[in-house]
Amino acid sequence: MIIVWLLFIGGFYFLFIAPQKKKQKEHEKMLTTLQSGDEVVTTGGIYGVITNVKDDRFVVRVADNTKIEVGKGFIQSVARKTDGEDKKSS
């Protein structure tokens, strides 16, 4: 009976927990590589271009003369890098 529970817990870990940790590490790596000029998408679906990188947030230009500050955790994906390299959305 104990072996069945261990197999169940191990399967649960490899099916749910491990992939989520991998995805979280990739997202954190993406956040650390962001720089001014990158086009990003927020979790709210707002597209913008990073104009300034601060310790805990980004300043994002969403329209002409319109900038907002967005917490680093609220950047969902990169739409386009400044070096012209397109990245698929996560």
C-alpha positions in Angstrom: 0.0 0.0 0.0 2.9 2.4 0.8 4.4 1.7 -2.6 1.2 2.7 -4.3 1.1 6.0 -2.4 4.8 6.6 -3.2 4.1 6.0 -6.9 1.1 8.2 -6.8 3.0 11.1 -5.2 6.0 10.6 -7.6 3.7 10.7 -10.6 1.9 13.8 -9.3 5.3 15.5 -8.9 6.5 14.7 -12.4 3.2 15.5 -14.0 2.4 18.8 -12.2 5.1 20.2 -10.0 8.3 19.7 -12.1 6.9 21.3 -15.3 5.6 24.3 -13.4 9.0 24.9 -11.7 10.6 24.7 -15.1 8.2 27.2 -16.6 8.7 29.5 -13.6 12.5 29.4 -14.0 12.2 30.2 -17.8 9.9 33.1 -16.9 12.4 34.5 -14.3 15.3 34.1 -16.8 13.2 36.0 -19.4 12.6 38.8 -17.0 16.3 39.2 -16.2 17.2 39.5 -19.8 14.7 42.2 -20.7 16.1 45.6 -21.6 15.0 48.9 -23.0 13.5 48.7 -26.4 12.0 45.2 -26.0 8.4 44.9 -26.9 6.5 43.0 -24.2 2.9 41.8 -23.4 1.6 42.2 -19.9 -0.7 39.7 -18.2 -3.5 42.1 -18.8 -2.9 41.9 -22.6 -1.3 45.3 -23.0 1.5 45.6 -25.6 4.2 48.1 -25.0 7.9 48.9 -25.4 10.2 49.0 -22.3 11.8 52.4 -21.9 13.4 52.0 -18.5 14.3 49.1 -16.3 14.1 49.6 -12.5 14.8 47.3 -9.6 11.3 45.9 -9.2 9.4 47.3 -12.2 9.6 48.3 -15.9 8.5 51.6 -17.4 6.6 50.6 -20.5 5.5 53.0 -23.3 2.0 51.9 -24.5 1.3 54.9 -26.8 2.9 58.2 -27.8 3.6 60.2 -24.6 1.9 57.5 -22.5 4.1 55.5 -20.1 3.0 53.1 -17.4 5.0 51.4 -14.7 4.5 47.6 -14.6 5.7 45.2 -11.9 8.2 42.7 -13.2 6.0 39.8 -12.4 3.2 41.2 -14.6 5.2 40.8 -17.9 3.8 37.7 -19.6 6.0 37.4 -22.7 8.3 39.1 -25.1 6.7 40.1 -28.4 10.0 41.3 -30.0 13.6 41.7 -28.8 15.6 44.8 -29.7 18.1 42.8 -31.7 15.3 41.8 -34.1 15.0 38.3 -32.8 11.4 37.3 -32.6 10.3 35.1 -29.7 7.3 32.8 -29.6 4.9 33.7 -26.8 4.8 31.3 -23.9 
